[in-house]
Every structure is written in C-alpha cells, then in structure tokens.
Amino acid sequence: RRDPVDRQTRMKEPVGRKWSVKELRRKSYEDMHKLWYVLYKERNMLLTEKQLSRRRQIVFPQPDRLRKVKKSMGAIKHVLGERKRQKIAEFRAEREAAAAADAEMDGADEQREKAMEAEM
C-alpha cells in the first residue's frame, strides 16, 4: 500500500515522533507485537515510496519518517532484550536458590546420619 496522504501535504505537514524506550516499557508484549507489525508495514511502505522517488528522480518527502520508524523498532527490540535478560536473571536466581536449598538439606541429612551412627 502506498501512503494515502497526497505528496504536497506530506511535504508541508510534520509527522509524529518515535516511540521512546520509557513509553514502551509500560506496554504489554501483545501491544508491542501489534506496534511492531504496524511499524513494519510503515517501514515497507516508506521504503517503497523512497524507491519510487529515486526512480522518478524526485525528492522523497520527509525522510525523517523512515528514521523515526527504524528508531521505534530499535526501541522495541531494546525493551524486549531487557525483559529477556531480566527473565534469565530471575531463572538463574531461582535455580541457585533451589541448589542452595538442596545443599542445605543434604548437609542436614549427613548430620542426622552421623548422629545416628554415634548413638549406635
């Protein structure tokens, strides 16, 4: 799909802004997935428009739009990376806590066995 807004309007009117990492941290995974898909479609549309402008040898209107879309997609990747690293850290902490609890139980079992042997 091409941009439904006519070329003259796009040359004059400023466009929106990129999504910040701070804003995206408040979004759910599903919301970010939907936003990624919208940005992906927008990026492809802008790349098509850029290619058409190059072929026709005319100026691509507001090239910063493409930059904003790419920065927003990068921010989504950043937030998802943070969440992944946090989950990995939580998993490791749980695993270490379980291992410590197992070691403590093993130590208590050994003490009981020694006490029983001493009584015999």
Phi, psi and omega per residue, in radians:
R1 nan 2.496 3.066
R2 -1.710 2.907 -3.108
D3 -1.109 2.178 -3.109
P4 -1.270 -0.274 3.136
V5 -1.426 2.379 -3.105
D6 -1.180 2.775 -3.017
R7 -1.054 -0.738 -3.120
Q8 -1.081 -0.742 3.125
T9 -1.119 -0.751 -3.140
R10 -1.117 -0.557 -3.138
M11 -1.239 -0.515 -3.024
K12 -1.685 -0.816 -3.016
E13 -1.438 2.330 3.102
P14 -1.253 2.694 -3.141
V15 -1.751 3.103 -3.109
G16 -1.156 -2.806 -3.097
R17 -2.144 2.974 3.133
K18 -1.404 2.768 3.060
W19 -1.380 2.361 3.116
S20 -1.584 2.765 3.102
V21 -1.069 -0.688 -3.134
K22 -1.045 -0.750 3.114
E23 -1.162 -0.718 -3.066
L24 -1.239 -0.446 3.117
R25 -1.081 -0.460 -3.134
R26 -1.454 -0.152 -3.080
K27 -1.523 2.628 3.063
S28 -1.362 2.924 3.107
Y29 -1.056 -0.731 -3.120
E30 -1.105 -0.741 3.120
D31 -1.099 -0.724 3.133
M32 -1.194 -0.594 3.090
H33 -1.106 -0.767 3.101
K34 -1.109 -0.778 3.131
L35 -1.097 -0.695 3.106
W36 -1.018 -0.775 -3.117
Y37 -1.119 -0.739 3.109
V38 -1.101 -0.787 3.130
L39 -1.138 -0.637 3.119
Y40 -1.095 -0.782 3.103
K41 -1.133 -0.719 3.126
E42 -1.115 -0.755 3.130
R43 -1.064 -0.787 3.127
N44 -1.106 -0.684 3.105
M45 -1.112 -0.750 3.141
L46 -1.169 -0.674 3.099
L47 -1.135 -0.628 3.068
T48 -1.132 -0.804 3.118
E49 -1.078 -0.684 3.127
K50 -1.110 -0.758 3.125
Q51 -1.133 -0.737 3.107
L52 -1.105 -0.704 3.104
S53 -1.106 -0.709 3.133
R54 -1.119 -0.771 3.141
R55 -1.110 -0.695 -3.121
R56 -1.464 -0.078 -3.138
Q57 1.017 0.835 3.054
I58 -2.162 2.859 -3.085
V59 -1.289 2.312 3.070
F60 -1.295 2.087 -3.070
P61 -1.224 2.288 3.098
Q62 0.825 1.238 -3.139
P63 -1.087 -0.310 3.127
D64 -1.191 -0.285 3.082
R65 -1.045 -0.796 -3.127
L66 -1.110 -0.697 3.123
R67 -1.103 -0.728 -3.141
K68 -1.131 -0.697 3.119
V69 -1.125 -0.788 -3.134
K70 -1.130 -0.695 3.110
K71 -1.137 -0.683 3.108
S72 -1.127 -0.725 3.110
M73 -1.130 -0.671 3.080
G74 -1.123 -0.644 3.118
A75 -1.158 -0.663 3.094
I76 -1.102 -0.787 3.111
K77 -1.047 -0.700 -3.138
H78 -1.067 -0.845 -3.115
V79 -1.127 -0.739 3.124
L80 -1.131 -0.632 3.072
G81 -1.117 -0.728 3.092
E82 -1.057 -0.794 -3.125
R83 -1.114 -0.689 3.130
K84 -1.123 -0.808 3.129
R85 -1.092 -0.642 3.121
Q86 -1.149 -0.748 3.127
K87 -1.122 -0.703 3.114
I88 -1.097 -0.753 3.131
A89 -1.111 -0.714 3.118
E90 -1.129 -0.732 3.131
F91 -1.080 -0.780 3.135
R92 -1.106 -0.715 3.136
A93 -1.105 -0.737 3.107
E94 -1.111 -0.733 -3.136
R95 -1.130 -0.734 3.126
E96 -1.166 -0.661 3.117
A97 -1.147 -0.707 3.112
A98 -1.144 -0.703 3.123
A99 -1.149 -0.682 3.116
A100 -1.151 -0.708 3.122
A101 -1.139 -0.694 3.099
D102 -1.105 -0.746 3.142
A103 -1.125 -0.671 3.125
E104 -1.147 -0.722 3.105
M105 -1.126 -0.725 3.118
D106 -1.087 -0.708 3.112
G107 -1.107 -0.713 3.132
A108 -1.168 -0.680 3.113
D109 -1.105 -0.723 3.140
E110 -1.124 -0.696 3.126
Q111 -1.127 -0.710 3.112
R112 -1.100 -0.753 -3.141
E113 -1.094 -0.741 3.112
K114 -1.116 -0.694 3.136
A115 -1.143 -0.684 3.131
M116 -1.182 -0.684 3.127
E117 -1.154 -0.650 -3.135
A118 -1.174 -0.571 -3.136
E119 -1.270 -0.472 -3.085
M120 -1.355 nan nan
